Amino acid sequence: MHSGSIIKVSAAALVILAGCRSGPPRSPPIGEAYVGPATLKIRSDIPLQSSTVATVKHGDRLEILGNRRRFLRVRTPQGAEGWTDERQLLAPVEMASLKELADRAAKMPVQGVATTYSELNVHTQPARQSPSFLHVKEKEKMDVLIHVVTPRADAPRKPLIVPPPKKKARSAEKKQARKEPRDPLPPMPKPPAPPPDWLGLSKTDLQDEPAAADDEPESKPPEPTDDWSLIRTVAGQSGWVLTRRLMMAIPDEVAQYAEGRRIVSYFSLGEIRDGERKNNIWLWTTTSDSSQPWDFDSFRVFVWSLKRHRYETGYIERKLKGYAPVILKEVDFSSKTQAAKYPGFSICLEKKDGQRYRREYALLTNVIRFAGEHPCEAPAPLVTGKAPAALPKDKPAPTPQPAKPGFGERLRKQWRALTGSKQSPDR
């Protein structure tokens, strides 16, 4: 085949391919976002009555094509285009923070297993308006990792579409020049002098009366807050749920002793055999006020009585300030005869001096013994995107910054740079 014929065939093929393309050209994206909820319907138009053009899942990447107020026109990975609410989408930085939170949660110690009596929404942040990317079914169990108290406010978020730059305002000089009249105004006359007896005229009868009690400033009502728990599902997904929707899955024969207090965490320290039955030795922490900055104010150990065949209190401490996490570990304990390792636990408590100490306790068969203490480790801050206020109650100490050189030191450095001399200008 001649070269001319090859060129003609190629040109014909390009014309055929171009003719196969149907529909208008695709709009270029102006941004990107990720699906927040577990499933999200993309509709043909903004109203909810509009038909569904595609259904996407949590984590799917969408291209943003346009916007109308808080609604965005997006394109799915399969090429379908439609509309959705921007509150259902996550920015790339929020998606990265959620993945980082899941990695952190996978390494955190479990503080107990919980269940729920109704379907439960799992949020990306400890805030009611944050996207819910997962649903926990009724009676499904999940690990509880930590809880935080946050103000009841919307989670601040950056816009998914970068707004266009604002036009530069006119300089103040130009504005002042336009305001100044062409002809100068006459000078203002001097104000009249006060009367000679102006002090007497200013007195009122109210100045002689004592201040009323109603004039005292009113105290502001406390800001409403929500208690959130970080949970991890059986599948390994982690997120935030409202703590009041959880029910700790400790057996009822122990939970009945809560006496209206909320069970914050619970653990099995070991087992006691009573005939054919094995009974766990339970440790729990509870609180009477979830709005306090500490996690719990009491902990208690339940042991099984072989004499009465029921659970009884083996150890209890009340009126304290305790902080998560509670850690199960082997504890060194020295008895009168020898030193050995025993199963036990450690709890971080705040003393009267304001310092926190991790106290260790050893389990000797069914008896709890104090085994020592050391300073609590500072917890690493949780990363949850732009969540409000929340997160651990301990803040790491700020890194000390080097002191800035004073004026004399800067002057000496400039003198050395100019003259090449090591002597200071004041010598």
Phi, psi and omega in degrees: 000136181286160180298325179296321180293321179299318180296319180295319180295319179296317179296321178295321179296320178296321179295320180294317179296320179295325179288337180287337180290128181240155177087169180289161178294149183287139180286140178288143180288149177248003179177179179220155178205169180237147182291130180272307183292169178300316173222149183216130179269127174265122187256159182289337179212179185290317182302148181293339180282353181293154181290153179273125180263338180195156174237122183246164184246167179303132178092350178293138179274132179240145173266132179270127183252332181186178181208152171225106184055243182262011178254141184240142172265124189231166176235129181280167177301335179274358176098357179286142182240138180188194187242151176204167179278133182295339179289346179268002184244155180244140174287159179305322180291326178290322178294320178294321179295323179293320177293322178294323177296320179296322178294319178295316184295330180295339182255359184277144178291141180284134179257012179138164177253136181233164176222176181221150182266359177208167181301137188237132178272132177256124187257158178284335180222159175283067180207141185296325184274359178287152182299142175261113187258001185204147177240129175263128184283164180301134178066010175282139184266151181210155177276135175261128187252315182194160176228151180222156177248125183233153173298145179280085183214161178293145178287121179294134183224149175280149179295144180287334177249127180291121181293151179295150180297140180288148177292140180294130178289152177297145182297154182297329181294318180294320178297318181294322181295323180287329181285330183292129179287162180292314180264132180294143180282152178293153180296148179289139178290155179290143179291152180292149180286149179291158178293158182298326182259040185292333178293317179293322179292335183279344182287146176230166178291335183291337182290336181273349182270145177292153181293136180285153180294333182290345182282352180292141182296136180282140178284141181287142177294150181297145180288131180295141182229167175230144177259121182243149177238138173272123184239162176228124183280174179297328179282355178094004178277141184236145178187187187252137176227157176291128184298325183293346179272357183260151174230116180297136188270034175285145183304147183298329182293344173257320182298337181295343180270008181292332175056044176083357179273150180277130177280115183277316181207159177206155186210154172261120181271342182167193182227151172234126180270130177235090185068237179275352188257139173255129181239131179285149168267118188256140169242133174223159170241142182224164177219148176260350182212103184285350181276354182285157181290341177269167186274323181210159181238009179199147169222155190209143178245129178253126177245156181269126180274118177287340180278316184259351178058052178201168178279139176224160181286120177265336179194144179206143171225135182236172175053055179229172178242103183249148183232140177287156003266155167275133187241128172274135184197168170277136188241135174283125180223128181258118176264185180293332184266317184201168175255136182206171177263138180229154172296145182189201183205164176228143183228136179270118182236148177261128180270181183295335179281001179087352179273150181254135181231141176267110182268135181251142181229139180252145177257111178256093185063274176226024181240136180261131179231139175290133186239004178131177180208160176204162183301144178290145175282147179282125181288145176288141182292143177283146178253113180225046178066236182247043180293149179285138168041007209255022194233232198294158183283345178264130177249133180294149181295139180295147180287126181295135180263142178296143181292140179285142179294144180282183183294320180296319180293320178295322180295319179295321178296318179296322179296316178296322180293325182281320187259344184072012181263150178272351180278149179280156182293341182269008180254000000 
